[in-house]
Amino acid sequence: MSYRETLYRDYSANFGGGKTYDAQLQWTSYDVVYQGMVPVNKEVVVADLGCGKGEWLQWMGAQGIQQRTGVDLSPADLALAKMNDAGVQWVEGSLMDFLAANPERFDILHAKDVVEHFTKDEFIDFLKRCHKALRPGGQLWLLTYNAQSPLAGMTRYGDFTHEIGLTPASMGQCLRACGFGEMQVGGFHYCSGSVGGQVRRLLGLGLYAFARFLLKVRHGGGGAMQGVDQYNAQPDLLAIARKA
């Protein structure tokens, strides 16, 4: 039995209280991270790849998006997702198989905290399959940790199932190689509105600005990549790429 079969069977529960279901907390962060990104056309077809307990798809439903599909390997997480939103098509299985079976079906493919679990070969294969599964003009939304952010090692090695780390530059490199055109790749640091969250935000302003400065000193500040904030040092990485 591979380590994936052991750890993904009940993925969230293996973290104890670290990955509990808290839709209100997640929705508050989505309001910030995806601000202005939800399409005006509510008829778009959306899939969440590695949907977990389904919080993001539930949030999208609250924004008026009805054609939603969630795909995940964890039967335990999907069981909870099904109880909380019966309006979603929930699919238990491989993301790769799902993408291959649905060519040019989706307007938006979303994957949060997923791509770091792939090997390099798997990540490239995943991007190619996403490209094929998108309709012309469709978008791929990827969120992962930023491997060039200070203290990124805690995220990289804090989950045994993590395989790779991506920076803005390497994310843009891979997206272009797999056929995506227009893109925006950058970082963010979401902090809650609590006192502790605001303290984190203020401390982060100085820390990540200084890290950005160090990256420019190290690399010379040249070689700009269109649409890619390659010196961003914030802890989270967001990539939006469009299929031509």
N, C-alpha and C positions, 0 to 999 in steps of 0.2 A: 504493500500500500504506500503511495506517495505521500509526502507531507501535505500536499494540497487536499487530498482526499480526507485526511485526518482533521485538518484545521478548518476547511471550508464547510464541513458537514453542519456545524453549528457555530459559524464564524463569530457572530457578535457575542454569544454567551461565553466564549473562551476568553474574553477580556474582562469578565466579571461585570462590574458596574461601569466599565469604561465606554461601552457602546449601547447604552440603554435607549429605549424609544422615548423621545421627547420632541413631539411634533412642534410644539409652541416655540421651543428654543431654536429648532432648525428653521422654521418659517421666518423667524425674526432675522436670521442671517441671510436667508434667501432674498428677503425684501431689499437688502443692501447689495449683496453680491450680484444679483440679476436685475438690478434697477435699470429700467428702460430697455431691457432685452426681450421681454415677452412680446410676441408678435401681435399686431393689431388684428390680423386675420385669425380668428379663433378656430378656423377649420383646419389648421395645420395638423399634420400627423407627427406625433412625437414618440420617441422611445427612450427610456432610461436604462442604460446598460450597466448592470451591477447595481440594481435599484435598492438592494437591501430591504429595509422595512417599508419603503415606499413613500417616505416623507416628501421628497421632491415632486413626485407625480401628484400627490395629494395637493401640494401647494399650487402646482400648475393647474389643477382642476379648479381651485379657488380663483385662479386668474381667468377662468372661462375656457381653458383648453380641454376639450372633451375626448379627442381621439388619442388615447394614451396607452402605451404598452410598457410594462416593466419586466426585465429579464434578470434572473439571478440564479446562482447555483445552490444557494442555501434554502432548503425546504423550511427550516425554522423561521427564517426572516420572512419568507414569502407567506407563510401561514398568518403571521401578524399583519402583513401588508393587505392580504385579502380581507381580513376582518375589518380593517379601517377604511377601505375604499373598494366597493364592489364594481365601480364604474370603470376600472382599469382592466385591461387584458394582462394577466400575470402569467409569465412563462418561466418555468423552471428548466434550466439547461445551460448549455454552453453559449457564450456570447458569439463565438466564432461561427458556430452552426446556425444560430439565429440570423446573423447578418447575411450569411451565404444564402439562406432560404428566402430572403426578402429584398431582392434587387430593386433599386429605385423606388422604394416605398415611402421613405420618410422625408419630412421637411427639416426636422431637428433630431439629431442624435446627441444624447447627453451622457457623460460618464464622469462621475465625481468619485475621487479616491479609488480609481480602478486601474489606471494605466501603470502605476508603480508596481503592480502585482504581476506584470508581464516580464518575460525575458526580452532581450533586444529583438530577437527574431519574431517573437509573438507580438510585440508592439507594432512592428512594421506590418505584419500580416493583419493585425487589427485595424490599422489606419487604412490599408488598402480595401478591406472589406467594408469599412464604414463609408468610404468613398463610393463604392459600388451600390451600397444600400440607400444612399441619399439620392433624392431627385435633383435634377439640374437646379442650381441655385440654393440647394439645401445647405444647412449649417451643422458643423460638428462643434459641440461645446465640451471642452475637457477641463477638469480641475484636478490638480495634483499638488504635491508639495514642491517648493522651489529648492532645488538641490544646491544652489549657490547662496542661499540665505544663511546667515549665522545660525549655528546650532541645528542645522538641518539634519545632522546625524541622529538626533533623538527621534525624528520622524522616520528617517531611513531605516534605522535598526530597531525602532520601537515596536514594529510589527514583523514577525518572523516571515510573513508571506511576501514582504516587499522584495522585489528583484532589481529594479532600476531606479535611477533618479534623473530628472530632467531639469535643465535650465531653460530660460527663454530662448536662448540661441539654439540649443539642441532640439527643443520642441519645434521651432520654426524650420529647422533643417529637415526634420523627419516629415513634417506636414507637406513641405514643398516636394520632397522626394516621392511622396505618395500621391501626388496629383492635385493637392489643394492649392487654390490661388490666393485670393484676397484673405488676409488674416489679421487678427489683432492678438498679440501674445504679451502679457504683462503680469505683474504681481499685485497682490492685495494683502491686507492684514485686517481681517474682520475682528472687531472687539465689541462686546455687548455694551449696552448702555449703563450697566451697573458701575458702582464705584471701582471695583477691581478691574472691570473691562476698560474703563477710561484711564486708569493708571497704566495698564498695559499699552494702550494706544499712545499715550504721551511718551512713555519710555521707548516704544518702538519707533517713534518719529526720528529720534536722534540716532538710535542704533542702526536702523536700516538706511538712513541717509549717509551715515559714516561708512557703512559697508559698500554702498553704491560708489562712494568716492574711492575707496580702496580698489574696487574692481576696475574703475577707469584708470587708476594709477598703474595697476598691474598690466592692463591690456592696451593702454595708450589712448582709449577713447575714440578710436577710429573704426572703420569697417561697419557702418550702420546697416542693419538689416531692415528692409521696409516692413513696417507693421509689427516689429518685434522690439520690445523694450529690453535689450539684451543685458543691461547693467542693473536691472531691477533686483533688489536683494530682499524684498518682502517675503514672508514665509510661505505664501500660497501662490500658486501659478494658475492663471486662467487663460485659456486659448480658445478663440473663436475663429474657425476656418470655414470658408465657403467653397462648395463644389462649383466649378465653372459650368 
